[in-house]
Amino acid sequence: MKIPELLAPAGNFEKLRMAVHYGADAVYLGGEGYSLRNLADNFSLDQLARAVDYAHGRGVKVYLATNIFAGNADLGGMRRYLEQVADIPLDACIVADPGVLDMVGEISPQRPIHLSTQANTTNWRSARFWQRQGVSRVNLAREMGLAEIREVRARVDLELEMFVHGAMCISYSGRCLLSGVMTGRDANKGECAHPCRWGYAIVEEQRPGRCFPILEDERGTFIFNSRDLCLLEYLPDLVESGVDSLKIEGRMKGAHYVASVVRVYREALDRYREDPHGYRTRPEWLDELGKISHRGYTSGFLFGRPGGEDHEYRTGYLRSHEFVGLVSEVREDGEVALEVRNRIRAGDELEFIGRGMSSHRLTMPPMVVEGREDDGPVRTAHPNQRIRLRVPFRVEPLDMVRREKVEEDN
């Protein structure tokens, strides 16, 4: 049975390396403009070329998001940008706008084109139409159910992609006007301010300036705040539906999110490949997905229209663990170099996260800070420092280190 590609977000070079390390088959990323996540770190032209070289050297494909809805004023810059990336061996461009699609075809006629979920493809005739326009893959609208996905697969022969994990936009296929109206930042040009995550109150017209909170808890109610998508438990259904790519949302998310989600879905897909009939969702996979920052989970539209239970009417963010460091070097003598991202203290209970769901715990000993060896072992290491230590288990460069989240004292 064909196993779908695992497609991961890469908001910057570090997240790209994490996605590759933990098992993504492909990554999607954006340049410094013209994608729907312009507020991510993204990639300069030089960084983009290096990212493609890095990924291809490890057997991983790279798709470039050029999926804004362009106005007339955007077209000249978009053409120049597409001409600048024409010689970079990207594996596809992701587009939503028919004009941009036409432009990619003119400038890079051999480059595959993937249609963004923003294009609202909700039926098989639309998918067939886009195939006639030269699209090789369609990212189906998140509003489609499993039976609809299966019907599209039965009627078209182009590649199909679907989101399986991550934040859900409250608007239809992500085509939101809230951000533009409320902040001047156009979500359809990649600058969404995420007003759907804000708390709201009501105002009565005869009493201007007086806000009446809509209370669910002491912080208010978050009436537009969708829960996050998580389709891990339905992986057999997705594989058997015939989709070609399972996409993880999150170019704006942190490295901990990318590493944790990719490693879980990679492990699940590999276990399904090995034994489809005996496959079961393992509790430790769901536990792992509960450790990252999320808003509670929903299956979205997979089995019907979402109801009230699929919205998070509170602040919405749940997170039990935090990213504190990254293994940057493993020396021949067994010593490990660790890049510190959050303050680490001697006595902290740390978890070293490897590939294939491997995990090792360590009570942190006093540490030696690189460049300050004459100071001897210290009890606290700070962000942007590199520390050296020995661990009684095998680790690899790019393994993530985290700890259970606790309230910091001053």
FIPAZA-29657 format. One line per field, with one value per residue (C-alpha): residue in one letter; x negated, z, y negated. Coordinates in steps of 0.25 Angstrom, whole numbers, plus 2048, in hexadecimal, padded with zeros to 3 digits. Layout:
N
rest	A/...
east	X/...
up	Z/...
north	Y/...
This chain:
410
rest	M/K/I/P/E/L/L/A/P/A/G/N/F/E/K/L/R/M/A/V/H/Y/G/A/D/A/V/Y/L/G/G/E/G/Y/S/L/R/N/L/A/D/N/F/S/L/D/Q/L/A/R/A/V/D/Y/A/H/G/R/G/V/K/V/Y/L/A/T/N/I/F/A/G/N/A/D/L/G/G/M/R/R/Y/L/E/Q/V/A/D/I/P/L/D/A/C/I/V/A/D/P/G/V/L/D/M/V/G/E/I/S/P/Q/R/P/I/H/L/S/T/Q/A/N/T/T/N/W/R/S/A/R/F/W/Q/R/Q/G/V/S/R/V/N/L/A/R/E/M/G/L/A/E/I/R/E/V/R/A/R/V/D/L/E/L/E/M/F/V/H/G/A/M/C/I/S/Y/S/G/R/C/L/L/S/G/V/M/T/G/R/D/A/N/K/G/E/C/A/H/P/C/R/W/G/Y/A/I/V/E/E/Q/R/P/G/R/C/F/P/I/L/E/D/E/R/G/T/F/I/F/N/S/R/D/L/C/L/L/E/Y/L/P/D/L/V/E/S/G/V/D/S/L/K/I/E/G/R/M/K/G/A/H/Y/V/A/S/V/V/R/V/Y/R/E/A/L/D/R/Y/R/E/D/P/H/G/Y/R/T/R/P/E/W/L/D/E/L/G/K/I/S/H/R/G/Y/T/S/G/F/L/F/G/R/P/G/G/E/D/H/E/Y/R/T/G/Y/L/R/S/H/E/F/V/G/L/V/S/E/V/R/E/D/G/E/V/A/L/E/V/R/N/R/I/R/A/G/D/E/L/E/F/I/G/R/G/M/S/S/H/R/L/T/M/P/P/M/V/V/E/G/R/E/D/D/G/P/V/R/T/A/H/P/N/Q/R/I/R/L/R/V/P/F/R/V/E/P/L/D/M/V/R/R/E/K/V/E/E/D/N
east	800/7FB/7F7/7FA/7EF/7ED/7EC/7E7/7E6/7D9/7DA/7CB/7BE/7BE/7CC/7C9/7BD/7C7/7D1/7C7/7C0/7CD/7D2/7D9/7DA/7DC/7DC/7E3/7DE/7DF/7D6/7D5/7E2/7EE/7F2/7FD/7F4/7EB/7EA/7E2/7D3/7D3/7C7/7BF/7BB/7AE/7B4/7BE/7B3/7AC/7B9/7BC/7AE/7AE/7BC/7B8/7AB/7B4/7BF/7C9/7D1/7D4/7E0/7E0/7ED/7F0/7FF/804/810/809/80E/809/7FF/7F9/7F7/7EA/7E3/7E8/7E3/7D5/7D5/7D9/7CE/7C4/7C8/7C9/7BB/7BD/7C1/7CE/7D7/7E3/7EA/7F6/800/80F/811/814/80B/7FF/801/801/7F4/7ED/7F0/7EA/7DE/7DB/7E3/7DD/7DF/7EB/7F6/7FD/80B/80C/818/81B/821/82D/82D/839/83D/837/83B/833/827/829/82A/81D/816/819/813/806/807/800/805/811/812/820/829/829/838/838/83D/836/841/83F/830/832/83B/831/826/82F/832/825/817/80E/808/810/80B/813/810/80F/80A/809/811/81F/823/831/833/837/82A/822/828/829/82C/82C/81D/81E/82A/825/816/813/80B/811/812/813/805/7FE/7FF/80A/80B/814/81F/827/81F/822/82C/839/844/851/855/863/865/86C/860/853/846/84C/848/850/847/84C/847/843/838/831/82A/836/83A/833/83F/837/82D/82D/826/81A/81B/816/819/80E/819/81F/812/817/823/81A/810/81B/822/816/811/803/7FE/801/7FE/7FB/7FF/7F5/7EB/7ED/7EB/7DF/7D4/7DA/7E7/7E1/7D8/7E3/7EE/7E5/7DF/7ED/7F3/7E6/7E6/7F5/7F3/7E8/7EF/7FB/7F2/7EC/7F9/806/80F/809/808/80D/80B/802/805/7F7/7F9/805/7FE/7F2/7FC/802/7F4/7F3/7FA/808/817/81D/81F/82B/82D/832/83B/836/843/84D/84F/848/850/84F/845/83B/839/830/838/82D/81F/81D/80E/80A/7FB/7F4/7E6/7DC/7D0/7C3/7B8/7B3/7A7/79D/792/78E/77F/777/774/783/784/791/792/79F/7A5/7AD/7BA/7C1/7BA/7B5/7B1/7AA/7B4/7BE/7C5/7C2/7C7/7BF/7C8/7C2/7C7/7D1/7D7/7CB/7CA/7C0/7C1/7B6/7B5/7AC/79E/796/792/785/788/780/777/778/771/768/774/776/784/78F/79D/7A5/7A3/7AA/7B0/7A6/79B/795/793/78B/78F/78F/79B/79D/7A5/7A3/7A7/7A6/7A4/7B1/7B8/7C1/7C0/7CC/7D2/7DF/7E4/7E4/7E6/7D9/7D5/7CE
up	800/7FD/809/807/808/815/812/81D/81F/81F/824/824/822/830/82F/821/827/833/829/821/82D/832/825/81C/80D/809/80E/80A/80D/808/803/809/802/7FA/803/80D/819/817/826/827/826/818/80F/807/7F9/7FD/809/800/7F7/803/809/7FC/7FB/80A/808/7FB/801/80A/801/805/7FB/7FC/7F8/7F7/7FC/7F2/7F6/7F9/7F2/7E9/7E6/7D9/7E2/7E6/7D8/7D4/7E1/7E0/7D2/7D6/7E2/7D9/7D0/7DB/7E0/7D2/7D3/7E1/7E0/7E8/7E7/7E5/7E7/7F0/7EA/7EC/7E2/7D4/7CF/7D7/7D2/7C4/7C7/7CD/7C0/7B8/7BF/7C4/7BB/7C0/7CE/7D5/7DA/7E7/7EA/7F8/801/800/7F2/7F8/7F1/7F6/7EB/7E0/7D5/7DA/7DC/7CE/7C9/7D0/7CA/7BC/7C0/7C3/7D2/7D6/7E4/7EB/7FA/7FD/805/814/813/80C/813/811/808/7FF/7FF/7FA/7EF/7EA/7EA/7E2/7D7/7D5/7D3/7D8/7E6/7F2/7FE/80B/819/824/830/835/837/830/82A/82E/820/814/80F/816/80D/819/819/828/829/81E/823/832/830/822/820/815/818/809/807/812/81D/826/834/839/83F/83F/84C/853/85E/85B/862/85D/85D/85D/854/85E/868/85F/866/870/86D/872/873/86D/879/878/882/889/87C/874/868/85B/851/844/84A/843/849/842/837/83B/832/838/83D/82F/828/822/81C/816/810/80A/804/7FA/7FD/7F9/804/813/816/824/826/82D/827/832/83D/845/843/84E/847/83A/840/849/83E/833/83C/840/832/82C/837/834/825/826/830/826/81B/822/827/821/827/835/836/842/846/852/85F/85F/852/857/864/85B/854/861/865/85A/85A/855/857/859/84D/843/837/830/824/822/827/825/829/835/841/84E/854/849/84E/859/861/86B/869/862/863/86A/86B/876/871/86B/862/869/861/854/853/84A/84A/84F/850/84F/85E/861/865/860/85D/85F/85A/865/861/86F/87C/881/890/897/89C/891/88C/87D/871/865/859/84E/841/841/84E/856/863/86E/87B/883/890/88B/892/894/886/87F/876/869/869/879/87C/886/88E/890/891/893/898/88E/87F/877/869/85E/866/862/86E/86E/876/875/874/877/86A/85B/855/847/842/841/84C/854/863/86B/879/880/880/88E/893/893/8A0/89F
north	800/7F2/7EA/7DB/7D1/7CA/7BB/7B2/7A3/79B/78D/78B/793/799/79E/7A4/7AC/7B1/7B5/7BD/7C3/7C8/7CF/7C5/7CA/7BB/7AD/7A1/793/785/77A/76C/768/76E/779/77A/77A/76D/76B/778/777/77D/77E/774/778/77D/784/78A/790/796/79B/7A3/7A8/7AC/7B4/7BA/7BF/7C7/7CC/7C1/7B9/7AA/7A3/793/78C/781/781/773/76D/763/755/74E/747/755/75A/753/757/765/767/762/76B/777/774/773/781/787/78E/793/7A2/7A1/7AD/7A5/797/796/78C/788/77C/780/774/779/787/782/77A/786/78E/783/781/790/799/7A6/7A3/7AA/7A2/7A5/79E/798/79C/78D/790/797/7A4/7AB/7B4/7BD/7B4/7A9/7B2/7B7/7A8/7A5/7B1/7AB/79E/7A6/7A8/7B5/7B6/7B0/7AD/7B0/7A6/7A9/7A9/7B6/7C3/7D1/7D6/7CA/7CC/7DA/7D6/7CC/7D6/7E0/7D5/7CE/7D3/7C7/7C7/7C4/7BD/7BA/7B4/7BE/7B5/7A7/79A/799/78B/787/782/78A/791/786/77B/771/762/760/75D/753/74B/74B/749/745/752/75A/769/76C/765/76D/763/769/763/76F/767/774/777/76B/769/761/75A/753/745/73F/734/72B/72C/72A/72D/737/745/751/75D/76B/773/782/780/774/770/770/778/77A/77C/77D/787/794/7A0/7A6/7B1/7BE/7CA/7D4/7DE/7DF/7E1/7EF/7E8/7DD/7E7/7EF/7E3/7E2/7D4/7D2/7C8/7C5/7B7/7B1/7A3/79A/791/787/792/794/79F/7A7/7A8/7AC/7B7/7BD/7BD/7C3/7CE/7D3/7D3/7D9/7E4/7E7/7E7/7F1/7FA/7FA/7FE/809/80F/809/813/813/804/7FD/7EE/7EF/7E7/7E1/7DB/7D3/7D0/7CA/7C1/7BC/7B7/7AC/79F/7A1/79D/7AB/7B4/7B7/7BF/7B3/7B6/7C5/7CB/7C0/7B1/7AD/7A9/7A0/7AB/7A8/79A/796/78B/788/783/790/792/79F/7A2/7AC/7AB/7A1/7A2/79F/7A3/7AA/7B4/7AD/7B7/7C5/7C6/7D3/7D3/7D4/7C5/7BE/7AF/7A9/79C/796/78F/78E/78D/79A/79C/7A8/7B1/7AF/7BC/7BB/7C4/7C7/7CA/7D2/7D8/7E3/7DF/7E2/7DA/7D9/7D2/7CB/7C3/7B8/7B8/7AB/7A6/7A1/795/794/788/787/794/78D/78B/79A/7A0/796/799/790/78F/784/783/782/789/796/7A0/7AD/7BA/7C9/7D1/7E0/7E3/7E1/7D3/7CD/7BF/7B8/7C0/7B7/7B5/7B1/7B0/7B0/7A2/79B/78D/786/77F/772
